[in-house]
Amino acid sequence: MSSSTIALNREAKHEYFIEERFEAGMVLQGWEVKSLRANRLNLKDSYIIVKNGELWLLGAHISPLLTASTHINPDPTRTRKLLMHREQINRMIGSVERKGFTIVPLAMYWKQGRAKVEIALVKGKQEHDKRATVKDREWQRDKARIMKGGARDV
């Protein structure tokens, strides 16, 4: 995880086939930016919906800092609007409605001082696909170990 990465959604790579990736900005409140700087974000159960031609991030949990302002009431799981170009949003909406894709967040990171979300069009994996993915990952790890000379008894 690089220094600019705030959080990753590791579960998404296990649960879905990733078809296409996009970068989106986010509308945040001040306390949320401070919490993101302290890496207090969980993307595990988050997802993205389309409402009125706009993309909204649901379920992302940003834990408020203890030093948050007293005149606001922080909501850790509030719905957050995503900012993208209209053509990209229209293409994603078309894929979701016609081709049965889902939109999920993969990562959140800092880019030129702004919080960005990497989102992806995905298709769900079935159980046998997940097992095949795990088997392939383990084989790649074993192959690298063998090539390095670490596994002598294979």
Disulfide bonds with the S-S distance in Angstrom:
none
